[in-house]
């Protein structure tokens, strides 16, 4: 069979033909435990599991679920991965993966524009296990190579990043890591597998907050890691112990969301490009951060690696925190809220959301300006969004 496109894969991968009970959709298998017909059935299962041959069968919900397994199969297919593993949240995926891949005394390198909670976990929490972390500037491969030590076991990055949409040269990163026998983990939440597949460039593991684009409707929390069968099997063993498992009802919603992922991302890509161009030309905007613009510092590598540039735009309103708040308060379609990737357009000022507890000086030290706005575009009509932004900026 010829290789299918990503939208076809998003609709059909992970589903049986036919599904149980001849259901068109993958059924929700809502159970915490699984039964055996007799003692011999139990012993046969235990023997098969000892030899790694108990596929599609388990005895307890923490070790697996058919609905969750269907979603994992679909996600692996979309990423071009051998396997994928779902977690109860994006941060559960991040923390469990890092804890599995590094031991006490190890060293981690993380780029400075990675998700702030991931940085906090590496820089603060892991210290109690004698695990050190070094932060290097995003895209500075000289600094990255200089930071490598004999005990370096993992390099963590993100592409595109939050909130400045920095895009990493993934092949360059993979080549450096492989030369030093170091594993690589890239968070590609902002890209989705429709715009970027890090594994194609030699990255070992790709991670997503599936809460965002993959679920697509702001109604689930989920995280996923995809990569080789060997690495995912290792992560799965640790997940059974750490316990951050994904539930079948959320898996059903994730499967439903994934079927329209291609359609949603295509519209969000279109909205992103046109609205970024509109904002960049507006006299009340100082700067726009969007990898589809030639003004973005990583436009060249983004154009080389990505099929689309996504639905998140960050921009700086002329003025300060007050002027930024006026724009946020005067738009009518975008809703003030954290997160991204759903069908609704969301808007926020990072200084008043994720970084509210910091002073202006502290925010500036980590690159967050008071006049910065992050716009996470949904699937609304482009002209409606542009007209709404225009009237809000006119009044600001």
Secondary structure, DSSP 8 states (H G I E B T S, - for coil): -----HHHHHHHTT--SS-GGG-SS------SB---SSHHHHHHHHHHHHTT--TT--SBGGG--HHHHHHHHHHHHHHT-SEEEEESSHHHHHHHHHHHH--TT-EEEEETTS-HHHHHHHHTGGGGGT-EEEEE-TT-HHHHHHH--TTEEEEEEESS-TTT-----HHHHHHHHHHTT-EEEEE-TTTHHHH--GGGGT-SEEEEETTTTTT-SS----EEEEE-HHHHHHHHHHHHHH-----HHHHHHHHHHHHTHHHHHHHHHHHHHHHHHHHHT-TTEEEEE-TTSTTSTTHHHHHHH-S---SEEEEEESS-HHHHHHHHHH-SSSEE-S---SSS-EEE-GGGTTTTTS-HHHHHHTT--TTEEEEE--SS-HHHHHHHHHHHHHH-
